[in-house]
Amino acid sequence: MKGLLPVVCVFALIAVSEAQSVPGDDVALTTPTIKGALDGTRTPVFVAPRDSCNQNDFPDAMARAFRDYTGTVHLSSASSELFQSLGPTLETVEHSCDVAYRSQNDFHPGDFNDQVWLDSFYTLDGKNIAVLGHTEYHGWAIKGECNVQGNNQYSACEYDSDTFHFSHDGGYHFYTPKVPGNFLAGFPYQYVIGDGPMGYSVDTNIVQYGGWYYAVATDNSWPPNCTGTGGANPCLVQYGGAPLRTKNVFDPASWRSWNGKEFSVSFADPYANSVEHPEEHVYTPVQWLADVNGIYVYQPLNVVVAVLWDYWDNSLGGPPGMYLTTSSDMVHWTKPKLVVTVSDLLSEDPKGSWLYAYFSLIDPDAPDLNFSVIGDHPYLYYVRLDNNSQNRVLFRRRVSLTSATAE
């Protein structure tokens, strides 16, 4: 996933797409800062290939959970085939070998339906589930769709997008609307052989906050080797992450993103229609969110907490590791606070060659069906990857959250 990494509207919700301005940068200065500290020992939740149902059953995305209409908890860390762990509580789920969703291996980039990771779930009643999928078109795996050889083909011939999916049976089976109804967010530019990577990726869950449903997307700058907003090769798309929002999670066309002043950016499918002004359909990145893995409503202070994971770039103002940042408007975020460093995690695994990824928070005591609300002691989920094999482990560990004002 991401380099490692007809629509049925069930509820009579009104899709609202009008722009709404957000206050200035002083918002972040008055937003409470949240600190996190690991608490206790880690517990393996899923070990691949030991617990795998087949070769495609391994943790390859952030852990997400929701509760269905029967009270059953669904926990997944999706691959391109979706397997789930099911049970009455988050701590007692058991892995199921029933495939809830299988990628279609669609060879046409304009169908946005090649390899799909279902990793952003939201339900209002536990039976009808809206899902955002991280979707990758693997041109490097399709004859005639890539002109680059070796390891460089993976970055040169990939085309990513965010797509819509749904379930009407409580999340035991998921379906994709007919093209182009599955398109939710993507670059307003068609796939170009050898000219990637390009596209948007939904890298968070969905939360309800301030009357809206939010998620956060991330991207890579494009075209390749572009130089910001100026120079000989200016970027048509700037690197980073930005929030998306809607009033109706079951309407993929209703999501809008940030243009630097307001939520007015709609996403244009470049295969469905000619895009006359593509620059109007590209979001403006928000500070810190390029490294986002999840967003949650921190109930004690009613602010949104984002989990950030920086493994290589050292871009968060400290050593590589996991950080937390908070916001009260989704576009202005506090300076990230370090929770755990890469070195700390490696010290727990002195033997082997490891990579860590896919960090998320899930509170077993969450009051909502979507586990999008957290208190002071949620679980931190993350994946340890073996650089020398396909072995992977999904861990969970308690983390204690406090406000900086409580120090």
C-alpha positions in Angstrom: 0.0 0.0 0.0 1.3 3.4 -1.0 4.8 2.3 -1.8 5.2 0.0 1.2 3.1 1.2 1.3 -25.0 3.0 -9.2 -24.4 4.7 -5.8 -27.1 3.9 -3.2 -27.7 6.7 -0.7 -29.1 4.9 2.3 -29.9 7.9 4.4 -31.8 11.0 3.5 -28.8 13.3 4.2 -28.3 16.5 2.3 -25.0 16.7 0.4 -23.6 20.2 1.1 -20.7 21.4 -1.0 -20.7 25.1 -0.3 -17.4 26.7 0.9 -16.9 27.8 4.4 -14.0 30.0 5.6 -11.9 29.0 8.6 -10.3 31.4 11.1 -6.6 32.3 10.9 -3.4 30.7 12.2 -4.1 31.9 15.8 -6.5 29.0 16.1 -3.6 26.5 16.5 -2.1 28.7 19.2 -5.2 28.4 21.3 -5.8 24.7 20.7 -4.8 22.4 23.6 -1.7 20.3 22.9 -2.0 16.6 23.6 0.9 14.5 24.8 1.2 10.7 24.6 3.2 8.1 26.4 3.4 4.4 25.8 1.9 2.5 28.7 2.7 -1.2 29.3 4.0 -3.9 27.0 2.9 -4.6 23.4 0.6 -7.4 22.4 0.7 -9.2 19.0 -2.8 -9.0 17.5 -2.0 -10.7 14.2 1.1 -12.5 13.0 1.7 -13.2 9.3 2.1 -15.7 7.8 1.3 -17.7 11.0 -2.3 -16.4 11.2 -2.8 -15.8 7.5 -5.6 -17.4 5.5 -3.7 -17.0 2.2 -0.7 -15.3 0.8 -2.6 -12.0 0.5 -3.7 -12.0 4.1 -1.2 -9.8 6.0 -1.4 -6.4 7.7 -0.8 -3.7 5.0 -2.7 -0.7 6.3 -3.6 1.1 9.5 -5.8 -0.9 11.9 -9.4 0.3 11.8 -12.5 -0.9 13.7 -16.2 -0.5 13.7 -19.2 -2.2 15.4 -22.0 -3.6 13.4 -25.8 -3.8 14.1 -25.4 -7.1 16.0 -22.8 -5.6 18.4 -19.9 -7.5 16.7 -16.6 -5.6 16.4 -14.9 -5.7 13.0 -11.1 -5.1 13.2 -9.0 -5.0 10.0 -5.5 -3.9 8.8 -6.4 -4.2 5.2 -4.5 -5.8 2.3 -5.8 -5.8 -1.3 -8.0 -8.7 -0.1 -10.0 -7.7 3.0 -9.9 -10.2 5.9 -11.4 -9.2 9.2 -11.2 -10.2 12.9 -14.6 -10.4 14.5 -15.8 -10.6 18.1 -17.8 -9.1 20.9 -15.0 -6.8 22.0 -11.9 -5.3 20.5 -9.7 -7.5 22.8 -11.5 -10.8 21.9 -11.8 -10.6 18.1 -10.8 -13.7 16.2 -9.5 -13.8 12.7 -12.0 -14.9 10.0 -11.0 -16.4 6.7 -14.1 -15.1 4.9 -13.0 -12.6 2.3 -15.1 -9.4 2.7 -13.7 -7.7 -0.4 -11.4 -8.8 -3.2 -9.6 -6.3 -5.5 -10.7 -6.5 -9.2 -7.3 -6.3 -11.0 -8.9 -3.9 -13.5 -6.4 -3.1 -16.2 -7.9 0.2 -17.2 -6.6 3.2 -15.2 -9.8 5.2 -15.8 -11.8 2.6 -13.9 -10.0 3.3 -10.6 -10.5 -0.4 -9.7 -7.2 -2.2 -9.9 -5.8 -2.8 -6.4 -7.9 -1.5 -3.5 -7.3 -1.3 0.3 -10.5 -0.7 2.2 -9.3 1.3 5.2 -11.7 4.1 6.1 -15.1 2.9 7.4 -18.1 4.8 8.7 -21.6 3.7 9.7 -24.6 5.4 11.3 -26.6 2.3 12.0 -24.1 -0.6 12.0 -25.7 -2.1 8.9 -25.0 0.3 6.1 -21.2 1.0 5.9 -19.6 3.7 3.8 -16.0 3.0 2.9 -13.1 5.1 1.4 -10.6 2.9 -0.4 -6.9 3.6 -1.1 -6.7 2.5 -4.8 -3.6 1.8 -6.8 -3.3 1.3 -10.5 -0.2 -0.9 -10.9 0.9 0.0 -14.4 4.2 -1.8 -13.7 2.3 -5.1 -13.5 0.3 -4.7 -16.8 1.8 -5.4 -20.2 2.3 -2.2 -22.2 1.6 0.1 -19.3 5.1 0.7 -18.1 8.4 1.6 -19.9 10.7 1.5 -16.8 12.6 -1.6 -15.6 13.8 -2.6 -12.1 12.8 -1.1 -8.8 12.2 2.3 -10.4 9.1 0.9 -12.1 7.2 0.9 -8.9 7.5 4.7 -8.5 7.3 5.5 -12.2 4.2 3.5 -13.2 1.7 3.8 -10.4 -1.5 5.9 -10.3 -3.4 6.3 -7.0 -6.8 7.5 -6.2 -9.5 7.4 -3.4 -12.6 5.4 -4.2 -16.0 4.8 -2.7 -17.3 1.4 -1.5 -20.2 0.2 0.6 -21.8 -2.6 2.6 -25.5 -3.2 3.4 -25.1 -6.3 5.6 -23.1 -4.9 8.5 -19.7 -5.1 6.9 -19.4 -8.8 6.0 -19.4 -8.1 2.3 -18.3 -4.9 0.5 -19.1 -3.7 -3.0 -17.9 -1.1 -5.5 -20.3 1.1 -7.5 -20.2 0.9 -11.2 -17.6 3.2 -12.9 -17.5 6.2 -12.7 -19.6 6.2 -9.5 -16.7 4.8 -7.5 -14.4 7.8 -8.0 -14.1 10.0 -4.9 -10.8 11.9 -5.1 -7.8 11.9 -7.5 -5.6 14.0 -9.6 -7.3 15.8 -12.5 -4.7 14.3 -14.8 -4.8 11.0 -16.6 -2.2 8.2 -16.1 1.1 8.8 -18.0 3.3 5.8 -18.5 6.6 6.2 -16.7 5.6 9.6 -15.2 4.5 8.7 -11.7 3.9 8.4 -8.9 0.7 10.4 -9.0 -2.6 10.5 -7.2 -4.2 11.0 -3.8 -4.3 8.5 -1.0 -6.8 8.5 1.9 -4.6 7.7 4.9 -7.0 8.2 7.7 -10.3 7.0 9.1 -13.4 9.2 9.1 -14.5 11.3 12.0 -17.6 13.5 12.6 -16.7 16.9 14.0 -18.5 20.2 14.0 -21.4 18.9 11.9 -19.1 17.5 9.1 -17.5 14.2 8.3 -13.8 14.5 7.8 -10.9 12.4 6.4 -7.4 13.4 5.4 -5.7 12.6 2.0 -2.0 12.7 1.2 -0.1 12.9 -2.1 3.3 13.1 -3.7 4.4 16.1 -5.7 3.9 15.8 -9.5 5.3 15.9 -12.2 8.5 14.0 -11.2 11.4 16.2 -10.2 9.2 19.3 -10.1 10.4 22.4 -8.2 7.7 23.8 -6.0 5.5 26.6 -7.5 8.3 28.1 -9.6 11.5 27.2 -11.5 11.9 25.4 -14.8 9.6 22.5 -13.8 6.9 23.8 -11.4 4.7 21.3 -9.6 1.2 21.0 -10.8 0.5 19.2 -7.5 2.2 20.2 -4.2 3.4 17.5 -1.8 1.5 17.1 1.4 -1.8 16.3 3.1 -5.2 18.1 3.4 -8.6 17.5 5.0 -11.6 16.4 3.0 -15.2 16.8 4.3 -18.8 16.1 3.5 -22.3 16.2 4.9 -23.1 12.8 3.4 -20.5 9.9 3.6 -22.6 7.9 1.2 -22.2 10.4 -1.6 -18.7 10.2 -3.1 -19.2 13.3 -5.2 -20.0 15.5 -2.2 -16.5 15.6 -0.6 -14.7 18.9 -0.7 -11.1 19.8 0.2 -9.0 22.8 1.2 -7.9 25.5 -1.3 -5.9 27.5 1.2 -8.9 29.6 2.3 -12.0 27.5 2.2 -13.3 24.0 1.6 -14.2 24.5 -2.1 -12.0 22.0 -4.0 -14.0 19.4 -5.8 -12.3 16.4 -7.4 -12.5 15.9 -11.1 -12.4 12.5 -12.8 -10.1 13.1 -15.9 -11.5 10.0 -17.7 -15.2 10.9 -17.2 -15.0 14.4 -18.6 -12.5 16.9 -20.0 -11.1 19.0 -17.2 -10.7 22.6 -18.4 -9.1 24.0 -15.3 -7.3 21.2 -13.5 -5.6 23.5 -11.1 -9.0 24.2 -9.5 -9.3 20.5 -8.6 -6.1 20.2 -6.6 -6.1 20.7 -2.9 -3.7 23.0 -0.9 -1.6 21.0 1.6 -1.9 21.8 5.3 1.1 21.9 7.6 2.1 18.6 9.3 -0.6 16.4 7.6 1.8 14.9 5.0 2.7 12.3 7.6 -0.8 11.5 8.9 -2.1 8.0 9.7 -5.3 8.6 11.6 -7.6 11.3 13.1 -9.7 11.0 16.2 -12.0 13.1 18.4 -10.4 13.4 21.8 -13.5 13.4 24.0 -12.1 15.1 27.1 -11.3 18.3 25.2 -13.4 17.9 22.1 -10.4 18.5 19.8 -9.2 16.3 16.9 -6.0 14.4 17.4 -4.0 13.3 14.4 -1.4 10.5 14.5 1.7 11.3 12.5 4.4 8.8 11.5 7.7 10.1 10.1 10.1 7.2 9.5 12.7 8.8 7.2 12.4 12.5 6.6 12.7 14.0 10.0 10.1 16.6 9.0 8.2 17.0 12.2 10.7 19.0 14.2 12.3 16.1 16.0 13.7 12.6 15.6 12.0 10.1 13.3 9.0 8.6 15.1 5.3 8.9 16.0 3.9 12.2 16.9 0.5 13.7 17.9 -0.9 17.0 16.7 -4.3 18.6 17.5 -6.8 20.9 15.8 -10.1 22.5 16.4 -10.8 23.4 12.8 -9.0 20.6 10.8 -6.7 23.1 8.9 -4.6 24.7 11.7 -2.6 22.1 13.7 -0.4 22.4 16.8 3.3 21.7 16.7 3.6 17.9 16.8 4.5 16.2 20.1 6.7 13.1 20.0 5.3 9.9 21.5 7.9 7.3 20.5 11.0 7.3 18.3 12.1 4.8 15.7 15.1 4.1 17.9 12.8 3.2 20.8 10.9 0.7 18.7 14.1 -0.8 17.3 15.4 -1.3 20.8 12.6 -3.7 21.5 13.6 -5.8 18.5 17.5 -6.0 18.7 17.6 -9.0 16.4 16.5 -8.6 12.8 16.0 -5.9 10.2 12.7 -4.1 10.8 10.5 -1.4 9.3 7.6 0.1 11.3 4.4 1.6 9.7 0.7 2.0 9.8 0.0 3.7 13.2 -3.5 4.2 14.5 -5.4 4.7 17.8 -8.4 2.7 18.8 -10.2 3.0 22.1 -12.0 -0.1 23.2 -14.3 2.1 25.3 -15.2 4.4 22.4 -18.9 5.5 22.6 -19.4 5.5 18.9 -19.9 2.6 16.4 -16.8 3.7 14.4 -14.2 3.9 17.2 -13.4 7.4 16.0 -13.7 8.9 19.5 -10.9 8.3 22.1 -10.4 9.0 25.7 -7.2 9.1 27.8 -6.1 5.5 27.4 -6.7 4.2 23.8 -4.6 1.4 22.2 -1.9 2.3 19.8 -1.8 -0.2 16.8 1.1 -0.5 14.5 2.8 -3.0 12.1 6.3 -4.3 12.3 7.6 -5.4 8.8 10.5 -7.7 8.2 12.9 -6.2 5.6 14.1 -9.7 4.7 10.8 -11.6 4.4 7.0 -11.3 4.2 6.7 -11.7 8.0 4.6 -9.0 9.6 3.1 -8.4 13.1 0.2 -6.1 14.0 0.9 -5.0 17.6 -1.3 -3.1 20.1 -0.2 -1.2 23.1 -1.8 1.2 25.5 -0.9 4.8 25.3 -1.8 7.5 27.9 -2.9 10.9 26.6 -2.8 14.1 28.6 -3.2 17.8 27.9 -0.2 20.0 28.1 -2.2 22.2 30.5 -2.3 19.2 32.9 1.4 19.0 33.2 
